[in-house]
Amino acid sequence: MSTTRLTLAQALVRHLAALRIELADGTVQPYCAGVFSIFGHGNVAGLGEALWTSRAELPTYRAHNEQGMAHAAIAFSKAQFRQRIMAVTTSIGPGATNLVTAAALAHVNRLPVLLLPGDTFNSRAPDPVLQQLEDFAQGDLSVNDCLRPVTRYFDRITTPSQILSALPRAIQVMTDPATCGPVCLALPQDVQTQAFDCPNDFLQPEVLRFRRPPAESFELARAAALLQSARQPVIVAGGGVLYSQAWAALRAFAHTHGIPVMETQAGKSSLPWDDALNLGAVGVTGSPAANTMAAQADVVLAVGTRLQDFTTGSHSLFAKARIVGLNVNSLDATKWGSVALVADARVGLSQLSEALQGWQAAPAWTQQAKTLGAQWSARVTALTQAVPQDSLPYDAEVIGAVRDSLNDAGGDSGLNDVVVCAAGTLPAELHKLWRASGPGNYHMEYGYSCMGYEIAGGLGIKMARPAQEVIVMVGDGSYMMMNSEMATSVMLGQKLIVIVLDNRGYGCIQRLQLATGSPRFNNMLDDCVPEGGAPSRIDFAMHARSMGAHAVHVANVTELKAAMVAARAATHTQVLVIDTTHSRTTEDGGCWWEVAIPEVSERAEVHTAHAQYLSSKRAQRL
């Protein structure tokens, strides 16, 4: 066996640089598109030297915040439908613990990212080193152990040759559609620099290919029988439709069998917005068309969704229906007593359609869906083209101005923007109102709903989809949580258009607070000024300009639309700030969402909210 003398870090980097993957379209590309890195004493000498040596084959990108760069790496993979990844490396200590939130986000959303934090000395000779955590009961513990519960695979490399098994295992987890998620290889700083005789085969890995597992015949027969018994079926399209690239199979299935489709946050853009059978968003943030049909459905075909509470109305929306769970992950396929169909979404839909040959939903049901869908589409136009008079706009009006600016800029009416968001009121409004024309043109992180993801995520999306305009829509609260990767976008020449909607606080949570019977407290900035304090006055445009972006504050949606035309024509990151109100939202659609209400309170409003809460729980599926 031929070998090459390399350090652990060099062997790891050279394997990643050489790794290729065959994509769904048959092309072969590098599996790892690059490494985001913030160097410290735990990774600069070992991994840093190896990355510099292989910089032509595996690019390294400098970021400003470890959590932010991990968000960017995760968003890159999501925008690539999980087919490719980026890696992230940090030093020990706060650099490593800054990865925990991002790892949890990737774990919840089933998205791959390779985390390579430095670790303390394996030899323990200089212990305790700078930033080292000392546990009084466990001598082998480091802060990287925080990553164990939020990763799908964790390994600490204590001798260089262990990389020969650890790295392929990590890659196997990330490329398996059933286990896909974040992985972590903790790299003690001394082990990174130690050399071993690396087999040359390790440096020339085979091309990776994705599995597309088919359904078992007995599961297929059960699922088909249940659907054939239905007269009023619906399809819930989740993120698995996109990751499997099953959008054509979904459309063919829906139209062949006359079944209306509704989309989760992760599954939105599975069908074009104007497809006659696309009822739009479902659940707590759902359209009236989708939720009306969902409440009447007798069978739900849940494709590639983990049935989060926002999708199911805390398990009250589909209370009358049987569920067929078509999912590559058996845990998701069997949730809530579902008839499981464990398979790749694209393969499973094709198999199921063949098994249902000649069967269709009741024609009146299909027609009802088309009628409701058309009515909702007209309503979306009305909501998003309204221009408020003598009042601040709300999110729907901002969404319309951003969307329609494409036509004013001379663009095609088939919108090709990618919109990205994560938290606050905007996810509800975008889920209902954004019109996505192509798969992946709607990018919502709503599994973890992580404030601060938006700008960093936008950077990763732009790196994955450089030909598309990436529009980050973010509230002032999320902007303040994390905005540093805007400077990274400028530095890397990755243009973003960032729309900051400033409602001066956490307006979404204040509305929830009031709805649950509590008074205004600790959410809006003006309510949080103590005696001796001063009102918060933040100039977001000035702040963005300080990081190198071109930024303007617009007075209204008309000015916003004009500024969007200019932003589209620009070549570097643009920030448009607009004052909005949190007191208005789109009232159409939606359904109950379980938020626990105190049983005992001094407030009559809480007693009323608790009684309504108990009443709503009676409709919950058990």
Secondary structure, DSSP 8 states (H G I E B T S, - for coil): --EEEEEHHHHHHHHHHH-EEE-TTS-EEESEEEEEE---TTTTTTHHHHHHHTTTTS-EEE-S-HHHHHHHHHHHHHHTTTSSEEEEEE-STHHHHTHHHHHHHHHHHT--EEEEEEE--SS-TT-S-TT----SS-TT--GGGGGGGG-SEEEE--SGGGHHHHHHHHHHHHH-TTT-SEEEEEEEHHHHH-EEEEEGGGGS---B--------HHHHHHHHHHHHT-SSEEEEE-HHHHHTT-HHHHHHHHHHHT--EEE-TTTTTSS-TT-TTEEEE-STT--HHHHHHHHH-SEEEEES----HHHHTTTTTTTT-EEEEEESSHHHHTGGG-EEEES-HHHHHHHHHHHTTT----HHHHHHHHHHHHHHHHHHHHHHS---SSS---HHHHHHHHHHHHHHTT--SS---EEEE-SSSHHHHHHHH----STTSEEE--SS--TTHHHHHHHHHHHH-TTS-EEEEEEHHHHHH--THHHHHHHHT---EEEEEE-SB-HHHHHHHHHTT--S-SSBGGG---TT-------HHHHHHHTT-EEEEESSHHHHHHHHHHHHH-SS-EEEEEE--SS----SS---------SS-S-HHHHHHHHHHHHHHTT---
